[in-house]
């Protein structure tokens, strides 16, 4: 078996590992993007809520209504804080998964180049052998010619 053929299963395994890492990266990026969108929605909702509170406070709010608005705003702020932490966690996860994917991609590239070098060497060896056989055949024909 040629050395390039012995590398094929290793290259296939590296390719599968790189593909799995790429899928994991896509999933991590999707989670990160989803968390980012959710945070943006919460922040937009908070902005609208505060604007509504300002409007209602000008038109008149009693103490109980103001307390309810402030309590809800506190819960909303807590939800935003938790979403920020979740987003930071997803960003860290995506960075780690991206690093793993890059390592797998580099490994696959290195193995591919190694396989290419082996195939090139095998072609050169084959060409040399063919040239030797051609030379030997020509030499044998030359020796047979009566002269």
N, C-alpha and C positions, 0 to 999 in steps of 0.2 A: 504494500500500500504506500502510495506517495505521501510525503510529509504534508503536502497541502491538503490531501484528503483526510489525514489524521486530525488536522486543525478544524475541519468543517463542523464536527459536533460541538466543539468548544465555541466556535464562532456563532453557531445556531443558539447555543445556550446564552451567550452574551447578548445576542440580538433579542431573545425573549426577555432577558432581564432588563434590557434598556427599554423595551416596549412596556413592560410592567411599570417601570419607574416613570415613564412618560404618562401612562394612564393615572398613576398615583399623583403626579404633579398636576394634571388637569383637574382631578377631583379636589385636590387641596386648593387650587386656584379658584375653583367654583365655590367652595366653602368660604374662602376669603372674600370673594366678590359678593356672595349672598349676605355675609355679615356686614360688609361695607354698605350695601344697599339698605339693609335693615337699620343700621345706625343713621344713615342719611334720612330715612323715613321718620325715625324717632325724633331726630333733631328738627326736622321740618314741622312735625306735629307739635313739638314743644314751642317752636317759634309762633305758630298759629295760635296755640293755646294762650301764650303770654300776650299776644296781640288782642285776643278776645278778652282776656282778663283786664287789660288796660282800658279797653272800650267799655266793658261793663262797670269798671270801677268809676268811670266818669259819669255813667248814667245812674249809678247808685247800686251798691252792694251792701247787704247787712253783714254783720260780723260772722255769722254762721256760714254764709255763702263764701266770704273771703277765706275763712278757715278751710272750707272744703276745697276751694281752688288751690290754696297753698299746699294742702295735704296731697292733692292729686299731682301738683307740680313736683313735690318731693318724690313721689313714687315714679314719676316720669324721669326725673333726674337720676334716680337709682337705676332705672331700666337702661338709661343711656350709659351710665357708668359701667354696668354689667356688659352691655353690648360692646363698649370700647375694649373691655378686658378680653371678651371673646374674640373680637377682631384682632387684637394684638396676639392672642394665642394662635389664631389661624394664620396670621402673617408669619409668625415664627415657624409654624409647621410647614408652610409653603416654602420658606427659605431652606429649611432642612431637606425637604423632599426635592427641591430644585438642585441642591448640592449633590444629593444621591444620584439624581438623573444625569447630571453633568459627569459624574464619575463613571457611571455605566456607559454613557455615550463615548467618553474618552477611551475606556477599556475596549469597547467594540471597535472604535476607530483603529486603535493600536493593533488589535487582533486582525482586523481587515488588512492593514498594511503588511503585517507579518505574513498573512496568507498570500498576498500579492507578491511579496518577495520570494516566497517558496515556489509559487507557480512560475515566476519569471526564471528562477534558477533551474527549475525542472525543464522549461522550454529551452534554455540555453544548453543544458545537458543533453536533451533530446536532439537538438540541432547539431551539437558536436558529434554525437554518436552517429547520426545520419551522415554527416560529412566524412567521418572515419570509414563508415561502410561504403560510401561512394568511392572514396579514395582506394580502399582495398579492392573493390570490384574493378575499378579502372586499372589498378596495378596488375591484377590477375589477367585481365584481358590483354594488357600490354605484353605480359610475359608469354602469352600463348601465341602471339603473332609471330609467324616465322620470319626470320629476318636475315 
